[in-house]
Amino acid sequence: MADRPYHHGNLRAALLRQAERMLRDQSLDQLSLRELARQVGVSHGAPRRHFADRQALLDALAEAGFARLGAELQEAVDGAGEDYEARLRAIAAAYVRFAIHDAALLELMFAGKRREQQSAALHEAADRAFSVILELIQQGQAGGMLERGQPERVGLLLFATMQGIAALVTGGLVDTDQIDGLVADAIGQFLHGPRALA
């Protein structure tokens, strides 16, 4: 049987898009260069022109995931208007939705960030994505909406809250129709304390 033809257009982008879809529908263990090539419809050697091995594919997938997450967070902030609480609520909701829709990808992204031999590009992509949250925290501190202190520490608390909401949803403990209300309550408490729910 003859090898399938090389994919026209941007094969690397097509491979990464299909790898994301595979990650949503299957387990990470099933993601291979050969299976990816089969699903995209190219020869089994074609992906190796872009990814030296499976780990290179996973690193590129994690890097692309951080880039998309950063873009979605920035879009959420930019579209929320000038009200600080609305902007904080929008960024939190955007993160939670990403974490629910792409739970396996997010796990891969964090695993890549924890690896000792992580690529510089992956580290930079992660920093860029989370800088959107960090900048919003710094704006809140500068404007008196948030207490002063280490922005990274305040951001970590917000991140833990968002990740916790996503985990409750993906674990089946909370219905998806409760996400917006939970996020609003969490941001209200984050900014105003327990009185926000009274």
GIDA-V624201 format. One record per backbone hydrogen bond with DSSP energy under -0.5 kcal/mol. NH is the residue of the N-H (numbers start at 1). CO is the residue of the C=O. If there is no record, write none. Layout:
# GIDA-V624201
nh=NH co=CO
nh=NH co=CO
This chain:
# GIDA-V624201
nh=11 co=9
nh=14 co=10
nh=15 co=11
nh=16 co=12
nh=17 co=13
nh=18 co=14
nh=19 co=15
nh=20 co=16
nh=21 co=17
nh=22 co=18
nh=23 co=19
nh=24 co=20
nh=25 co=21
nh=26 co=22
nh=30 co=27
nh=31 co=28
nh=32 co=30
nh=36 co=32
nh=37 co=33
nh=38 co=34
nh=39 co=35
nh=40 co=36
nh=41 co=37
nh=42 co=37
nh=43 co=4
nh=46 co=43
nh=47 co=43
nh=48 co=45
nh=49 co=46
nh=50 co=47
nh=51 co=47
nh=57 co=53
nh=58 co=54
nh=59 co=55
nh=60 co=56
nh=61 co=57
nh=62 co=58
nh=63 co=59
nh=64 co=60
nh=65 co=61
nh=66 co=62
nh=67 co=63
nh=68 co=64
nh=69 co=65
nh=70 co=66
nh=71 co=67
nh=72 co=68
nh=73 co=69
nh=74 co=70
nh=75 co=71
nh=76 co=72
nh=77 co=73
nh=78 co=74
nh=79 co=75
nh=80 co=77
nh=81 co=78
nh=87 co=83
nh=88 co=84
nh=89 co=85
nh=90 co=86
nh=91 co=87
nh=92 co=88
nh=93 co=89
nh=94 co=90
nh=95 co=91
nh=96 co=92
nh=97 co=93
nh=98 co=94
nh=99 co=95
nh=100 co=96
nh=101 co=97
nh=102 co=98
nh=103 co=100
nh=106 co=102
nh=107 co=103
nh=108 co=104
nh=109 co=105
nh=110 co=106
nh=111 co=107
nh=112 co=108
nh=113 co=109
nh=114 co=110
nh=115 co=111
nh=118 co=115
nh=123 co=119
nh=124 co=120
nh=125 co=121
nh=126 co=122
nh=127 co=123
nh=128 co=124
nh=129 co=125
nh=130 co=126
nh=131 co=127
nh=132 co=128
nh=132 co=129
nh=134 co=130
nh=135 co=131
nh=136 co=132
nh=137 co=133
nh=138 co=134
nh=139 co=135
nh=140 co=136
nh=141 co=137
nh=142 co=138
nh=143 co=139
nh=144 co=141
nh=145 co=140
nh=146 co=140
nh=151 co=149
nh=153 co=150
nh=154 co=150
nh=155 co=151
nh=156 co=152
nh=157 co=153
nh=158 co=154
nh=159 co=155
nh=160 co=156
nh=161 co=157
nh=162 co=158
nh=163 co=159
nh=164 co=160
nh=165 co=161
nh=166 co=162
nh=167 co=163
nh=168 co=164
nh=169 co=165
nh=170 co=166
nh=171 co=167
nh=172 co=169
nh=173 co=168
nh=174 co=168
nh=178 co=175
nh=179 co=176
nh=182 co=178
nh=183 co=179
nh=184 co=180
nh=185 co=181
nh=186 co=182
nh=187 co=183
nh=188 co=184
nh=189 co=185
nh=190 co=186
nh=191 co=187
nh=192 co=188
nh=193 co=189
nh=196 co=193
nh=197 co=194
nh=198 co=195
